[in-house]
Amino acid sequence: MVAWRRETFHPRQMRFSPSVLTRTGRWAAVVLPLALTHVRVAAEADLDILAVLLLLHSAMIGRRQGGWDWFREPWVVVTFCWWGWQVLCTLWVSPGHGALVQSLLAIRFPLAAAALGCWVLRDAVWRRRVLWLTCACGLYIAGQMLVQAVFGRNLFGIPRFHDGTLTGPYEHPRAAAPLSRLVLPLLMAGCAMAEGARSRLMRTLGLCAATVLAVGVMVLAGQRMPLALSLLGIGVCALLYRPMRPAAFAAAATLPVLVLAARIFSPGSFFHLVTLARQQLTHFGQSPYGEIYTHALVMAQQHPWLGQGYDGYRHYCSDPTTFHGISWLSDAVPKTGWLELCVQHPHSHYLQALVNSGVPGLILFTLMIATWLKAIWPGRNGQAVPIGLFAAVLIQEWPIASTSDFLNLPLSGWGFLLLGLALAHRASPRQDGFQAGGVRPIS
């Protein structure tokens, strides 16, 4: 038995194992955008595998060889502080309903982003593979939406949603949200490819046409928040990358025309983008989002320091003591009753952090997002693709937006994939098309 143990932990096998883990992690990274597009269960398993592989690889490499260098990065430290506080709040206030287990597992998605950004995608070849597959998935979603807009059905025979919005390759209208993120690195990858064009005029016209087409697809999608966030992202890209500015101006100039065209060719999209948006903005407090935000703030007022634990809104929104409004936001009784506000989450990552773990949790969550953005900041003279990835992560966590659950797939999975790609591009060499700098990769 002793001899068998010695053979099992032979140093040669220990030196071999990290390379096996690295290859496994790289292939998991390649599969991730494909899984996020169509196989949600596989995407969640993929993210879990990446998180576990990172921990195993770091333990196997050891501290002396830099296996845990990623753990000392500021964004990782703050992320673990946010996670630890949420776990403590859940343990103290509401460990039932499976909330404690879920709060403990919440760190796996940030760990997956660290695995992508600090380990498996530091290799330029694999980084390009994942980037182009991610862009290809964005093109696929946009293509399905265009097919559905023109022919009434997508390639799977699924028609538009009953309210007129486009569903892309899905049965329900959930394609526009990921596309609003993916379109930014996709456009900026086009900018990077166009840098070698001989004619500056042709490059500018090509970028203008691509950007106007992207905005046109988002208009046809008929979803207000993804359109607004994509426009914000394009504006950020134009602010940080000069060659993108003519294309952004062209998109802004043609936006009214595109919206008016949607009124003729896609009345459902126009209703959502203009008519319904105007109603909700002028009477926000009485809109479904305003009522949910009000309810979340009432819950937070009752538990300001520790919150109500992981998924606190879903578990405790039916408490009758929270059935009242706030004078400065909404103090009217919802027409459909208070219990209709008991959805799975408060549709805001920041309100979700506040309800789950109180004011300290909200502060830690905000600091976490700030350190993410600082870590992937491309600089004033940054390269095209890192700027697109930075803008995508920025709009993913933009505070004034209606969002899905912070850790709900597939949208959050796209966010962590884009964060991992942005982190990986920090240390890419100049000849790879991006700026140098960043931390030392795990070998």
C-alpha positions in Angstrom: 0.0 0.0 0.0 2.8 2.4 0.8 4.6 1.6 -2.5 1.3 2.3 -4.4 1.0 5.7 -2.7 4.5 6.6 -3.6 3.9 5.7 -7.2 0.7 7.7 -7.3 2.3 11.0 -6.2 5.4 10.7 -8.3 6.9 14.1 -9.2 6.7 13.4 -12.9 3.0 12.9 -12.7 2.7 16.1 -10.8 4.5 18.0 -13.5 2.3 16.4 -16.1 -1.0 17.1 -14.4 -1.0 20.9 -14.7 -0.7 20.7 -18.5 -3.7 18.3 -18.6 -5.7 20.7 -16.5 -4.6 23.6 -18.8 -5.7 21.8 -22.0 -9.0 20.8 -20.4 -9.6 24.4 -19.3 -8.8 25.7 -22.8 -11.3 23.4 -24.4 -13.9 24.3 -21.8 -13.3 28.0 -22.7 -13.9 27.2 -26.4 -17.1 25.4 -25.7 -18.5 28.1 -23.3 -19.8 30.6 -25.9 -21.5 27.8 -27.8 -23.1 26.4 -24.7 -24.3 29.9 -23.6 -26.0 30.3 -27.0 -28.2 27.2 -26.8 -27.4 24.8 -23.9 -27.9 26.5 -20.6 -27.2 23.4 -18.4 -24.0 22.7 -20.3 -22.9 26.4 -19.9 -23.4 26.3 -16.1 -21.5 23.0 -15.9 -18.7 24.6 -18.1 -18.4 27.6 -15.7 -18.3 25.3 -12.7 -15.5 23.2 -14.4 -13.5 26.3 -15.1 -13.7 27.4 -11.5 -12.7 24.0 -10.1 -9.9 23.6 -12.6 -8.5 27.0 -11.6 -8.3 26.0 -7.9 -6.8 22.6 -8.7 -4.2 24.1 -11.1 -3.2 26.8 -8.6 -2.9 24.2 -5.8 -0.8 21.9 -8.0 1.5 24.7 -9.3 2.0 26.0 -5.8 2.6 29.4 -4.3 6.3 29.5 -5.2 5.6 29.2 -8.9 2.9 31.8 -9.0 -0.1 29.5 -8.8 -2.0 31.8 -6.5 -0.8 35.1 -8.0 -4.3 35.8 -9.4 -5.7 35.6 -5.9 -3.8 38.8 -4.9 -5.3 41.0 -7.6 -7.5 43.8 -6.2 -10.6 42.8 -8.2 -10.3 39.2 -6.8 -9.8 40.4 -3.3 -12.9 42.7 -3.4 -15.0 40.0 -5.1 -14.2 37.6 -2.3 -15.0 40.3 0.3 -18.5 40.8 -1.3 -19.0 37.1 -1.5 -17.9 36.5 2.1 -20.2 39.2 3.4 -23.2 37.8 1.5 -22.5 34.4 2.9 -22.3 35.8 6.5 -25.5 37.7 6.0 -27.3 34.6 4.7 -25.9 32.4 7.5 -27.0 34.9 10.2 -30.3 36.0 8.8 -31.8 33.3 6.5 -29.8 30.1 5.9 -33.0 28.2 4.9 -34.6 27.7 1.5 -31.2 26.4 0.2 -30.0 30.0 0.4 -26.9 29.2 2.3 -25.7 26.7 -0.3 -26.5 29.0 -3.1 -24.6 31.9 -1.4 -21.6 29.6 -1.0 -21.7 28.6 -4.6 -22.1 32.2 -5.9 -18.3 32.6 -6.1 -18.0 30.0 -8.8 -18.8 32.4 -11.7 -16.2 35.0 -10.7 -13.7 32.2 -10.3 -14.6 31.1 -13.8 -13.8 34.6 -15.1 -10.5 34.5 -13.2 -9.7 31.1 -14.8 -10.3 32.6 -18.3 -8.5 35.9 -17.7 -5.6 34.8 -15.5 -4.9 31.3 -16.9 -6.4 29.6 -19.9 -6.8 32.5 -22.3 -3.4 34.1 -21.7 -2.3 32.0 -24.7 -2.9 34.2 -27.8 -4.0 31.3 -30.0 -6.7 30.1 -27.6 -7.7 33.7 -26.8 -8.4 34.4 -30.5 -10.3 31.1 -30.8 -12.7 32.0 -28.0 -13.0 35.6 -29.1 -13.9 34.7 -32.7 -16.3 32.0 -31.5 -18.0 34.6 -29.2 -18.3 37.0 -32.1 -19.6 34.2 -34.3 -22.3 33.5 -31.8 -23.2 37.2 -31.9 -23.5 37.1 -35.7 -25.6 33.9 -35.4 -28.1 35.5 -33.0 -28.3 38.7 -35.2 -28.7 36.6 -38.3 -31.6 34.6 -36.7 -33.3 37.9 -35.8 -33.0 39.3 -39.3 -34.4 36.1 -40.7 -37.3 36.3 -38.3 -37.9 40.0 -39.1 -37.9 39.3 -42.9 -39.7 36.0 -43.1 -41.8 36.1 -39.9 -40.0 32.9 -38.5 -36.5 32.0 -37.6 -34.6 29.1 -39.0 -36.2 26.8 -36.5 -39.7 27.9 -37.6 -40.4 29.9 -34.5 -42.5 33.1 -35.2 -42.2 36.5 -33.5 -43.3 36.7 -29.9 -47.0 37.5 -29.5 -46.2 41.2 -28.7 -44.2 41.6 -31.9 -40.7 41.5 -30.5 -38.1 39.3 -32.2 -36.9 36.2 -30.4 -33.9 35.4 -32.5 -33.0 31.7 -32.2 -35.2 31.3 -29.1 -38.9 30.9 -28.3 -39.0 33.9 -26.0 -37.6 37.4 -26.5 -34.2 36.9 -24.7 -31.9 37.4 -27.7 -31.6 41.2 -27.6 -29.9 41.4 -24.2 -26.9 39.2 -25.0 -26.7 40.7 -28.5 -26.4 44.2 -27.0 -23.2 43.0 -25.2 -21.8 40.8 -28.0 -22.2 43.5 -30.7 -19.6 45.7 -29.0 -16.6 43.4 -29.3 -17.9 42.3 -32.6 -17.8 45.8 -34.0 -14.5 46.6 -32.4 -13.0 43.4 -33.9 -14.1 44.7 -37.2 -12.3 47.9 -36.4 -9.2 46.0 -35.6 -9.4 44.1 -38.9 -10.0 47.3 -40.8 -6.8 48.9 -39.5 -4.8 47.3 -42.3 -7.1 48.6 -45.0 -5.4 50.7 -47.7 -8.3 53.1 -48.2 -9.2 55.1 -45.1 -12.5 56.1 -46.7 -13.5 52.5 -47.4 -12.6 51.6 -43.9 -14.8 54.4 -42.5 -17.7 53.6 -44.8 -17.5 49.9 -43.9 -17.5 50.6 -40.1 -20.4 53.0 -40.6 -22.4 50.4 -42.5 -21.7 47.7 -39.9 -22.6 50.0 -37.0 -25.9 51.2 -38.6 -26.8 47.6 -39.4 -26.1 46.6 -35.8 -28.3 49.4 -34.5 -31.0 48.5 -37.0 -31.1 44.9 -35.7 -31.4 46.2 -32.1 -34.3 48.5 -33.2 -36.0 45.6 -34.9 -35.6 43.5 -31.8 -38.1 45.8 -30.1 -36.6 45.7 -26.6 -36.0 49.1 -25.0 -33.2 48.4 -22.5 -30.9 46.3 -24.8 -31.2 49.0 -27.5 -30.4 51.8 -24.9 -27.4 49.8 -23.5 -26.0 49.0 -27.0 -26.2 52.7 -27.9 -24.4 53.5 -24.6 -21.7 50.9 -25.4 -21.2 52.2 -28.9 -20.8 55.7 -27.4 -18.1 54.4 -25.0 -16.3 52.7 -27.8 -16.3 55.9 -29.9 -15.1 57.9 -27.0 -12.1 55.7 -26.4 -11.3 54.7 -30.0 -11.2 57.6 -32.5 -11.7 55.5 -35.8 -15.1 54.4 -34.3 -16.4 57.9 -34.0 -17.7 58.5 -37.5 -19.6 55.2 -37.3 -21.1 56.2 -34.0 -22.2 59.5 -35.4 -23.7 57.7 -38.4 -25.7 55.4 -36.1 -26.9 58.3 -34.0 -28.0 60.2 -37.1 -29.9 57.2 -38.6 -31.5 56.1 -35.4 -34.7 58.2 -35.8 -35.0 56.9 -39.4 -34.6 53.3 -38.2 -37.2 53.8 -35.5 -39.7 55.4 -38.0 -39.0 52.5 -40.4 -39.8 50.1 -37.6 -43.2 51.7 -37.3 -44.0 50.7 -40.8 -42.3 47.3 -41.1 -42.4 46.2 -37.4 -45.3 47.9 -35.5 -44.7 45.7 -32.4 -41.1 46.9 -32.2 -42.2 50.5 -32.5 -44.8 50.1 -29.8 -42.2 48.8 -27.3 -39.5 51.3 -28.2 -41.6 54.4 -28.3 -45.2 54.1 -27.1 -44.6 51.8 -24.1 -41.3 53.5 -23.2 -43.0 56.9 -23.1 -45.7 55.5 -20.8 -43.3 53.9 -18.4 -41.0 56.9 -18.2 -43.7 59.4 -17.6 -45.4 57.2 -15.0 -42.4 55.2 -13.8 -43.5 54.8 -10.2 -46.7 53.0 -11.4 -44.9 50.9 -14.0 -44.1 47.3 -13.2 -40.4 48.1 -12.8 -41.1 51.1 -10.6 -43.4 49.0 -8.4 -40.8 46.3 -8.0 -38.0 48.8 -7.3 -40.3 50.4 -4.6 -41.0 47.0 -3.0 -37.3 46.2 -2.9 -36.5 49.5 -1.3 -39.1 48.9 1.4 -37.6 45.5 2.1 -34.2 47.1 2.3 -35.4 49.8 4.7 -36.6 47.1 7.1 -33.2 45.3 7.0 -30.6 47.9 6.2 -27.4 46.3 7.6 -27.6 42.6 7.0 -30.3 42.4 4.3 -32.4 39.2 4.1 -29.8 36.8 2.8 -29.3 35.3 -0.7 -32.3 35.5 -2.9 -34.0 37.6 -0.2 -36.4 39.3 -2.5 -37.8 36.1 -3.8 -38.1 34.5 -0.4 -39.5 37.4 1.6 -41.4 39.7 -0.8 -44.7 38.3 0.4 -44.2 39.6 3.9 -47.4 41.8 4.6 -45.3 44.3 6.5 -43.6 45.3 3.2 -47.0 46.0 1.5 -46.7 49.8 1.3 -45.0 52.3 -1.0 -42.5 55.1 -0.7 -43.7 58.7 -1.2 -40.9 59.8 -3.5 -41.2 56.8 -5.8 -44.5 55.0 -5.6 -47.0 55.1 -2.8 -50.0 53.6 -4.6 -51.3 50.1 -4.2 -50.4 48.0 -7.4 -53.4 47.4 -9.5 -52.8 43.6 -9.6 -52.0 43.3 -5.9 -48.8 43.2 -3.9 -48.2 39.5 -4.5 -47.8 40.1 -8.2 -44.6 41.9 -7.3 -43.1 38.7 -5.9 -40.9 37.8 -8.9 -37.5 36.0 -8.6 -35.3 39.1 -8.3 -35.7 42.9 -8.2 -34.5 43.5 -11.8 -31.4 45.4 -10.6 -28.1 44.0 -9.6 -27.6 46.8 -7.1 -31.0 46.5 -5.5 -30.4 42.7 -5.4 -27.2 43.3 -3.5 -29.0 45.7 -1.2 -31.8 43.3 -0.4 -29.5 40.3 0.0 -26.8 41.9 2.2 -27.8 45.4 3.2 -26.0 48.7 2.8 -22.5 47.1 3.4 -23.3 44.5 0.7 -24.3 47.2 -1.7 -21.1 49.1 -1.0 -19.0 46.0 -1.5 -20.9 45.1 -4.7 -20.3 48.5 -6.1 -16.6 48.4 -5.2 -16.4 45.0 -6.8 -17.8 46.3 -10.1 -15.5 49.3 -9.9 -12.4 47.1 -9.5 -13.5 44.9 -12.4 -13.7 47.9 -14.7 -10.4 49.2 -13.4 -8.7 45.9 -14.0 -9.9 45.8 -17.7 -9.5 49.5 -18.4 -8.0 49.7 -21.8 -6.4 53.1 -21.4 -6.8 56.2 -23.5 -4.8 54.8 -26.3 -6.1 51.3 -26.0 -6.6 48.8 -28.8 -9.9 48.1 -30.4 -11.0 44.7 -29.0 -10.1 45.4 -25.4 -12.2 48.6 -25.7 -15.1 46.6 -27.0 -14.8 44.1 -24.2 -14.6 46.9 -21.6 -17.7 48.6 -23.0 -19.6 45.2 -22.9 -18.7 44.6 -19.2 -19.6 48.2 -18.4 -23.2 48.0 -19.9 -23.6 44.5 -18.3 -23.3 46.2 -14.9 -24.7 49.6 -15.7 -26.7 50.7 -12.6 -29.6 52.4 -14.4 -31.0 49.4 -16.2 -33.5 46.6 -15.8 -31.5 43.4 -15.6 -31.8 39.7 -14.9 -30.5 38.0 -11.8 -26.8 38.7 -11.2 -25.9 35.0 -11.5 -28.7 33.9 -13.8 -27.7 32.2 -17.1 -27.3 32.7 -19.9 -27.0 36.5 -19.7 -24.7 36.5 -16.6 -22.7 33.8 -18.2 -22.0 36.1 -21.2 -21.0 38.8 -18.8 -18.5 36.6 -17.0 -17.1 35.3 -20.3 -16.6 38.8 -21.6 -15.0 39.8 -18.3 -12.6 36.8 -18.6 -11.7 37.8 -22.2 -11.1 41.4 -21.2 -8.9 40.3 -18.3 -6.9 38.0 -20.6 -6.2 40.8 -23.1 -4.5 42.9 -20.4 -1.2 41.0 -20.9 -1.4 40.3 -24.6 1.7 41.4 -26.6 1.6 44.2 -29.1 2.0 41.9 -32.1 -1.2 40.2 -31.0 -3.0 43.4 -31.7 -3.5 44.7 -28.2 -1.6 46.7 -25.6 0.9 45.1 -23.3 0.7 45.2 -19.5 -1.1 43.4 -16.7 -0.1 40.7 -14.4 2.0 37.7 -15.0 0.0 34.7 -16.3 -0.2 31.4 -14.6 2.0 29.0 -16.6 
